[in-house]
Amino acid sequence: LQECILSGIMSVNGKKVLHMDRNSYYGGESASITPLEDLYKRFNLPGTPPESMGRGRDWNVDLIPKFLMANGQLVKMLLYTEVTRYLDFKVIEGSFVYKGGKIYKVPSTEAEALASSLMGLFEKRRFRKFLVYVSTFDENDSRTFEGVDPKKTTMRDVYKKFDLGQDVIDFTGHALALYRTDDYLDQPCQETINRIKLYSESLARYGKSPYLYPLYGLGELPQGFARLSAIYGGTYMLNKPIEEIVIENGKVVGVKSEGEVARCKQLICDPSYVSDRVTKVGQVIRVICILSHPIKNTNDANSCQIIIPQNQVNRKSDIYVCMISSAHNVAAQGKYIAIASTTVETAEPEKEIKPALDLLEPIEQKFVSISDLFAPTDLGTESQIFISRTYDATTHFETTCDDIKDIYKRMMGSEFDFEEMKRKKNDIYGEEEQQ
């Protein structure tokens, strides 16, 4: 996905783009697999899917589960580039958080917060005060700080200021600010406050949850950006094996495929193409589960997210569950896909993810993958090779967008500017078509 978005952006910027993919489908790691038979093959499961799974073609199963924050960076990129023309979205019906072995809905309105059994009465009042503070907080206006220095005061101290208890801190940090670990507590509070703001603003747009999901699966996203690139003269080649990245004097000059060299000045790729220029920074386990029932205690939602904060299960990092269903055209009628994921911490990853799988029982079929996480050791300054990072365990695209902006800045030497893109598009389409 990062590469598809960047090839779209670079084409709009007037660069000549050739996009090659060794796979026969768009999106590489972030593809949606269809038909279901292909998923069985991919995970080396014997035989074919049972009759009860319906038609194989009705399935589009994401390999990497993620939702879009309604007010987040990816939605902004989609709107600015007008890739939204090619996609339809649905709002995810609810976000849930795990506490003491049970799941609770993350309150999405003031009324829900007051009715929620996540907190006691006095705690609710304090939490409400805290949310009001966050919503009026403006990092450019010191009158909104109430004695907090956004660049110095830690988040731990902000929680103390509002006298919030451990459970509330857990769900605020992990279900609202969407941190995977507790490291953020001792960092300056500005980023956390902005993350909670993003959550509430996203929530305000549609009301049920802050998350959106594209019909037919996440595989639609890379295809949309590939189309954008094509409109601006970019070329896309699937099923194109990469034999060698050609380097002269430490700088990339081309890519060799099927005996020919395509010459280039800059190259963007994922870690799997340049194993000597990346370093392993961890692992993620993901378990794709096929269910014939909605998840218990979610009011039979046909889509939801569940976050299991690390403290609740004595871990360092959170466990996530994303659930979607036939309502999103990704599964056969009456079927649900739940994908659990977390950062691996021990030598027994399957044990680590068990608390999530317990919430999904009975599970009809599961597909387990453990992926290495890579980060570039070469930032591309000399080599002009720009490498994206592997997808982390989070269930939204904010970290992916940070990576895209980071690569853009390293390539172009300037910050990625949405407004600039808008202007360029006006130049090409003229004002009339914009209406």
N, C-alpha and C positions, 0 to 999 in steps of 0.2 A: 504493500500500500504506500509506504513512504516514497518508494521509487516512482510509482504511478503519479502520485500527487506532484512530486518534483518535476517529472517530465511534462506534466500539464502546465505547471507554473513557468518552467523554463521555455516552453513553446510559446506561451503568451508573451514572455519577455523577448521574443524574437530570436531565440537560439534555435539552431538546427538540431533536432533530437532524433536519435535512433534508439529504440527501446527493444532490447532482446531478452527473451526469457527461455530458459532451457525446458520449462514445463509446457504442457499442451493447454494450460489454462491460465487465466489472468490472476495476479495477486500473490503468487508464490506462497509463502508461509501463511498469509492472511486470506487464503482462498476459502470458498465454500465448496464442499465436495458433493457432486451429484453425478449419476444416480447413487442410491444407497449401496449398490453392489461395489462401486469403486471405493467406498469407505471400508467395506469388509476387506477388500484386496489390500488397501493401503495399510491396514493394521494386521495383515496376514492372518485373518480369521478364516478357518476352514469353511467350505460350503458357501451357500448363498443365504441372504436374509430370508427368514421364514415368511410364509404367506401372510401371517398376522401383521406384518409390517406394511402391507399395502403395496402400491406401485413404487418401484425404485426411483422413478422420475419425479415423484412428488417430494423427494427429499433434497434439501440443500443444507449440508451440515458444515458449520463454521469450524475451522481447525483452531482458531484463536477466538475465544469468546470476549466480545467487548460491546458496550453500548455507547451511544453518543450523548454527551451532556447537551441538553437543549440549547443552552446559551454558551456552549463551549467553543473551543478554537476550530474543531473540525467542521461544525455546523457553519461557522463563519466562513471558513474556506469554501465550503460547498455553495453557500449563498453568493459569495463574491465571484466565484468562478462560474456560477449558474449551472454547476453540475447537478443541482437539484432538479433540473429539467428531466433527468434520466432516472430519478429515484422516487419512490414513495415511502414515507415513514409512518410508523405507528408509535404511539407512546407506550412505554413499558408500564404495566398496571400498578406496580408497587415495589417499594424497596423495604427489605426486612433486615432486622439485625438480631443476632443470636445472643441470648443472655441466659446463663444458668440452664443450658440444655433445651431451652424453648426458643421459638422465634417470635419476634414482635414486629409490627409494622413501624417503620421509621415515620414519625409524625410528619405529615406533609402540610398541615394547616394548623392554625392556632387552636381550632376546636379539637383537632386530633391530638394535639400536644396535651391539652387539658384532660382529654379522656384516656390518654395512653397509660397503660399499667407499667410502662418502663420506669416511671419516676413517681415519687411521693408528691403530695400536695405542695409542700414548701419548696421542694426541689423544682417543681414546675414553674413556680413564680420566679425563682432565681434564673432558671433557664430562659424564661421569656425575656427577662431583663437583659440577659446576655445576648439573645438574638436581636433585640431592638438595638442594642449597642453596635452589634456587627453590621446591621443594615444601614445605620446612619454613619458608620465609620468611613472616613474618606482620607486616604493617605496624604492628600495634598492640602488638607484643611485641619490644622492642629487644634481647632476648637472642638473637633469631634473625638479627640484622643482620650479625654478624661484622665490625664496623668499617665497614659501609657505611651511609651516611645516605640513606634512600630519597628524601628531598626535595632532597638536594644532590649526592650522588655521581652522576656521569654513567654511562650504560650502557657507554660506552667504557672507563671505569675498572673497571667490574665484569668485563668481558671480560678486561681486563688482569690483574686479580686472579686469574682462573682460567687465565690464560695460553692463551687460546683463539686459534687461527689464523684467518686471513681467511676461508677457506672455511666454517668452522664458524660464524663470526660471520654470514656471508651467510645460511646456511640457518636459523640461529636467529632472526635479526631478520626474515627475510622469509617463511619457511615455518612458523615456530612463532608468533612474535609478530605475524606478518602485517602488517608495515609495508610501505608502497608505495615509500618512499624511505629514504635513510640519515640523514635529519634527526634521527631519534630518538637517535642515538649520543651527541649532545652535550646531551641533555636528562636531567633527573633520572631515575634508573632505576626508580622505583616503578611507573610505568605499564607499562613493558616487562616487568618481573617478573610483574605481574598478568596481562598478556596471555599470557605463556608458561604461567602457572598455569592460565588458562582453557583453553588448548589441551590441556594434559595432563589436566585434569579432564574435558573433553569426550571426550577419547580414552578415558579410563578407563571411560566409560559403556558403550561398545559395542565398543571394541577394534580395529576395522579402520581407522577414521579418525575424526577428531572431528566429521565433517560428516553432516548429515541432509538428505534431500530428499523433498518430498511427491509421492506418486503423482499422476499427471495434471498435474504441473507447478506452478510457483509461482503461477499464476493462481488456484489454490485458496485461497491465503492471504487476499487481499483479500475473496474471497467469504465465507470463514469469518467474518471480522470484520464484514462487512456483515450477516450473519445474526445475529450477536451483537447488533448495533445494533437490528435489527428486533425481536428478542425483548424488548428494553427500550423499544419504542415508537418507534424511529427509522424514518424513511421514506427509501427509496432510489429515485431516478429515473434510469434510463439514457436515452440518446438525448435528453438535455435540453440544448438549445443555451443558452449563456450570452450574453445580449446586452450587459449592462452591470452593473457593480458600483456600486450607488447609494451615494454618499457625501454626508453633510451635515456642515458644520462640521468637515471633516477626519476624520470618523468613519464607519465603514461602518454603513448602516442597512438595507440589503437587496440583493437580487440580482434583476435583471430578466431574465425568460425568456419568450419567446413572448407578449410584451405584458403579462405580469403581473409584479408585484413580490412576492417572498417576503421579508418583513421579518425582520431578524435583529440580534442584539447583537454576535455575533462571527462571523468567517468564517475557515475554514481552506482553503487551496487550494495547488496546485502552481504553479511559476513561469509555466507557459504561459498562465495566466489573468490574470496581472498583470505584463505585460512592463515596465511603467514603474516597478515597485517591486523589481526584481531587477538583479543585475549579473553579467556573464559572468565566471566564474573559471577557465575552461579548457575542454578538450574531451576526450571519450573516444571511442576507436574500438572497435567491437565487430564481430566477424566470426562469423556463424553458419554452421557447416559441417556438411553432411550427409555421413556416411561409411557405407560398407558393411562396415567392419571395425573391431575395437577398435584403440586406439592402440598402436603398437609399443612393446615393452619395458615394458608395464604388466601382464604376466601375463594378458593378455586380459581385463582388468577390464571389467565392463559399466558402471562409473561411476568417475570419478576426478577429481582436481584436479591440475594441473601448475602450479608457480610457477617463472617464469624470473626470478631475482633480477637487478636492474638492472646490477650490477657485471659479470655474466657476458656481457652484450651491450652494454656501454658506454653505458648509459642512466641517466637519473636515476630513472625509475620502473619498477616491475616489470611483467612481462607475465603474464597469467593465462590458463589454459585450464580450463574446466569441461566434463566430458563425462558425458552420461547416455544412456540407450538405451531400447529397447523394454521392458526390465525395469521401467521406471518409468511405463509406459503413456503415453509422450510421443512415441513413434516407431513406425513400422511394424516388424513382425517382422524381426530381422536388421539393423536400421538403428541408427545412432548419431548423436547430435547433439553436436558439440563447439563450444563458443563461446569464442573468444579475445578478450581485452579488455585495453586499456592506456590510460593517460593520454597524450594526444597531446603531443609535444614539438617536432615539426618541421613543415614545410610538406608533408611526404610521409608521412602516417600509415600508408598501406598498406605502405610499406617498413619502418616501425618494428615492425609486427606480424609481419613475415615469419618470424622465428625460431620463432614459435609455429606458424604454418601449415606450416612445413617438417616439424614433428613429426607432422602429421596426414595427410600425403600417403598415398595418392591421395585427393583431395577430390571428391565427386560433384557438389556444388552449394554455392556460398557466397553469403551475403547480407551485404553490408557496410553498416554504418551509422556515421556520425560524428555524435555528439550534443554540443551545447553544454552545459556545466555552469553552472548558475545558483545564486547564493546570494541571500537576501533583503537588500535595502538598508533595508527598512522592518521593524522588529522587532515592530510591532503595538501598541506601548505606547499610542500616540495613536489610530491608525486602527482598532485591533482586528481588523486583517487579519493572519493568521498564515500565513506562506508556508514550505512545506517546501523542502528543498534537493534538487537533482537527484541521481540515483543515481551514485555514483562508480565507479571501476574495480575496487574490491575485490570479492572473491567470497564475502563473508559479510555478514550483516545487522547487524554490531555498530555501524557508523557510522550506519546507518538508524535504529537504536533510540536512539542518542544524540540524533539529530535529533528523534525523537518526544518524548523526555523534555524536550528543550529547549523545544519548542513548548508542551508541557503546562505547563511552569513559567512561560512567558511569559503563557499564557492564565489560569492559575489562581492564579499568585502563590505556588505552593508546589511542592515536589519531588513527582514522581510516585511514589506509594507503593503497591506491589503489595498489601501487607497490608491497606491501607485498602479496596482493591477487593474483596479476599476477604471482608472483613466485610460490605460492602454487598451482596454476592451472597448471603451467608448470610441477611441480612435479608429478601431477596426470596424465595429458594427455601426457607428454613427449613433446619434442620440435617438432617432426614431425607434429603432428596434428595441431600445431599452424600455420603452413605455409598456 
